[in-house]
Amino acid sequence: MTLKVAIVGVGNIGSIHASVYKENPNTDIVAVCDIVKEKADRAAEKFGGVVFYSVSDMLASGLALDLVSVCTKGEENGGEHFAPTMELLNAGIPVLGEKPISNNIEEGKQMVELASEKKIPYAVNLNHRFTPAAEKAKAWVESGRLGKLHMINMRMWINNPIETSPWFHLRALHPHSFDVIRYFCGDVKRVGAFMMKGEGRKIWSNAQIILEFENGAIGNLVGSYDAGASYGLELCEVVGSKGRFVLEDACEQLTFYPRASIETESYRYLGGMRAFPETFKSRIHAFIDQLVTGASYDEIDGSGEDALKAQFIIEAAIKSFETGTIVNVKDVELIAGGVK
């Protein structure tokens, strides 16, 4: 089965999506779309497909589409996801969106609800969970190798000097962090947040966020837009009653430390994955495989609902910092109408 694919928004990230589709034997790029004519034209020349300058024109053309990547950007990297996603879902077309699902949780809720109502597969590029190392670590958790989960320590930071909204760092970077946190430890119950502006910054570019999970585990996230590349992108440590694991930079190294022994078990570059940029390929291929094998809309790994739940945690952290209180995530969900 060959899926007919379109890419909406063909900047840097959209071009990465297109490159992955170009190489996958189960996909054929039939359209590219961008409101910036020059971008759309260049993408059509490079990747093939019919060129469009609006989603409405693409849908009106009658072109058959089996999957569309929505790689638009906008405020806080999520401000322009809503309109094209809603148009495509209303047309019955599966969507792979970029993170964050939206910088507006009400819009995120509407996208998730529409996909559910129409039973359309809707995924988001939560690519940090789609690595052989993360999947092995998840299997350890599910098999009980760690025992009862006690805590998670998560760090994600990069050097991003861009100054936009006060919450750009939280809403643009940490959908990844909180998706990884939920992937390993489940839903978050309560959040407390502290933030600071880095030297010369106008935005809240550094954060320390404490977490309590529905299952009783505890944890924290350290995040920053002021860290250099030499520090490493990401570190995730999950601790249980029988042992713990440390996962470095999403895919590069995974180590298990048993509680009752000094022996350790380490893996590097599992599955041949050597660096973070390769996670785009693993994530997009996973969604293609689910569509090809006929996965139901409610079986999607890294779904729109997963992405929305990460945004709920982010909004709870913002509210916690603004009010100086511990915030229940469910209260934030109720404000947005919740997830069905």
N, C-alpha and C positions, 0 to 999 in steps of 0.2 A: 504494500500500500504506500503510495506517495502522497504526502500532504501538500496542498497548494498553500503557500505561505506569503504573507505580506509583512512589511515592517513599516510602522508609523513612527516618524521621528528618526531621521538617519544622520544624527550627529555621531559623536565618538562611540557612545554605548550602542546606538542602533546599528552602527557599522560592525561592531563586534558580534551582535546577534546575527546580522546578515552573513558574516563570514562563517559562522557556525552552521547556519542553514545551508550555505553554499556547499559545504563539505559533507553534509549528512545525506546518505543515500535514500533516506525516506522523506526528504523534503525538496520542493521545487519552488524557488522564489518567483512568484508571478506578478508581484507589485511592490513598489516602494512609494512612500507618501511622506511629504513634508510641506509645511506651509511656506518654507523658504525655498523658492523655486530652484536656486542654484544648488542647494544641498540635494534636493530630490533628483535633479538631472544628473549630478555627479554619481549618486548612488545607483541610478538606473544603468549608467554606463559601466559601472564597476561590477554590479551584482546581477544585472539583468532585470527583467520584469517591466510591466507597464508603469509609467510614472504618473502620479497623482499629486495634487497640491491641497487636497482636503479629503477627509474621511468620507464625507457625504458624497462627493463625486466618485470616490472609489466604490462605495456601496451602490450608487445609482448606475454604475457601469454594467452591473449584472455579472461581474467577474466572480467565479466560484472561488471561495476561500475556506480553508479548513483550519487555519491558525493565523493569528496576527500577533506580532510583538508590538507592544505599545511602549516606545522608548522616548517619549516626550519628557520635558524637564519642568520648567516653571519654578515658582517660588519654593524654596527649601527642597528643590529637586523633585517635588511631587505635586506642584500646583497645576500642572497641565495634563494630568492623567485621567481626570474624571470624564470630561466630555467625549474624547475618542473611545474610551472604554465603554461608556454607556451606549454610544452609538453601535459599537460592534456587538456587545452582548444583546442589545435589542434586536439586532439582525441575526442572532442565533449563532454567532461565530466564537469559538474558543479563543481566549486571550491569555497571553503571557505578558504581564505588566512589569515595569521596573519598580524598584523600591524608592521611596516609601510608597505604599499603596496610594496614599494622598497625605498632604500635610493638614488636611481637614478631615477629622474623623467622621463627621456626618456624611461627607462625600464617600469616604471609604465604606461606611455602612451601607449606603445606597448601592454601591457596586457589588458588594458581597450579596446583598439581598436579591438584587436583580439576577445575578448568576444562579442563585439557589432557586428562585421562582421559575426561571426558564430552564433549569437543569443543564446549564452550560458550563463546561470545564473552565475554571478561571484560576490561573496560577500567577505567582509573583516571583521575581528573580531573587529569592532568598538563597543565594548560591553557597553560602558558607556551610550549610548543612549537607550539600551534595558533593562530598568528597569521600574517598575510600576510608580515610582516617576517621572522619566524623561518623561514618556508618558503622565502623568497627567499634568505636567508643559507645555508640548508641546500643549496639548489640550487647556489649558488656553490661550496660545499665539494665536492659530488658531481661537478660538472663539471670540477673541477681548477683553477678560477679562482684559488684561493689557493695552488696548488701543494702541495708536501708540508707537512702540518700540523706546526707547530713547538710551539705552545703555546696555552693558553687562560687568560685571566684573568677570573674571575667574581666579581661582588659582588652579594649580596642582603641587604638589611637593612630592618627596620621598627622602629617603636617599639611594643614589646609588654611592658608592665609585669607581666604575669601571672607568678606564682611557683608552679610546681608541682614536677615532678621535676627532678633535676639536668640531664637531657638533653632537656628540653622544646624548647629552641631548636633543637637538632640534628634531633631526630626529627620535629618538627612543621613547621618551615619549609623545611628543606633537601632534602626529596624533590624539590621544584621545582628547586632549584639543580643537584643532581646529575643530574636527568633532562635538563635543558638541556645540561649538560656532556657527557653521554653522547650526546645527540642530535647534537651537532656533532663530537665527537672520538672517540666509540667507548668501548669498555669500559676501565675503570680497572684497572691492575695493582697499584700499591702506593700507600699512603697514609701521610702523616705529619701529626700534628695538634697544634696548640697552642691552648689556651683560657684565658679569664679570666672572672672574675665582675665585671660592671659595678658601679659605685658603688652600694652599698646592696643588691646582689643576692645571692641565695642560690644561684641556678642559674648554670651556665656559659653566660652570655648573649652571649659574644663568641668567635669562632673564626677561626683562620687555618689552612687545611688545604692541604697541598701534595700534588700528584698526579703519578703516572707512568702513562701509558697503555700498553695492549697494543701499540699501533702505534709506540711510542717517543716520542710527544709528551709534553710536560710541562705542568703548569698549577697553578693555585691557586684557592681559594675564600676570600673574606673574607665572613664572616657576622656579623650582630648583631641582637639584640632591643633595642638601646639607641640606635638611630639615629632621628632625627626625620624626619617626612614630607618636609620640605623638601630632604632629601639625595637624594631619588629612591629608588625601590624596588630597581632592578636595573640592572646594566651588565654586558655580556658582550663580551669582545674575543677574537677568534680570529685567530691569526697564522700565516701560512704562508710558504713560500719565495718566492711571487710577490706577496703582498699580505696585507692583513688587513681585517677588518670590525669595526665597533663597533655593537652593538645595545643601545639604551637602553629601559629599562622595558618590555621584552617586545614592544612594538609601536609605540612612538611615533616612534622615529627609527632609521634604519639607514644606515650610511655605509661605503663601500668605499674603502680607501686602497691604491693599487697601490704596490709596492715601488720600481719604477723610474721613477716619475713623481710630479709634485706635484699632478696632477689628482685630484680626488675625485668620488665619485658618491654622492649622498645622497637619501634618501626619507623623507618624513614621512607618517604616517597612511595607510600602504598599505592598499588595499581599503576605505578609509573607517573603519578602526578607529582610534579616538582615545584610548582609555584602557584600563587593565588590566581593569576589571570586564567589559568586552565579551568578554574571552577565554572566559568561561564559555559564552557563546552559541556561539562558534566551536568549542569543544571538544565540547560536547554535540551540536551539529549534525553534526560529523564522525562521531561514533559512530552517530548515527541513520542517516546516509547509508550507512555501512558495513553496518549491519543490513538496510536496505532493499534494497541492491544484492547482498545475499547473501554478504558477505565471510566467509571461513572463520575459525574461532576462532584460527588461528595467523597471521592476516593483520592483526590489530587494531593500529592505531596508538595509542601510549600505552597499552599493554596492562598487565595485572597483572604480567606478567613484567618489563616495563620498570620498573614501580614497585618491584618486589622488588629488582631490581638496584641501584636507587638506595639502598634501605635497607641493602643489603650494604655499600655504600661508607660510609654513615653509621656502621654498627656497627664497621667497620674503623677509622674515625676515632676513635670512642670508645675502642676497644681501644688504638690508638696513643697516645692521650693518657694513658690509665691506666698503660700499661707503659713509656712513654718510648721506644718503638721504632717503626721503619717496619714497617707491617703489610701483608701480601699479602691482597688482597681474596678470592682463591680460598680462603685458609685460613678466612675467615669463612663463605664459602659451604659449605665442607665441614662445618663445625661444625653448620650448619643442614640438612645433607643435600643442599645444592646445588639447582640448577634443572635439570630434565630438558630 
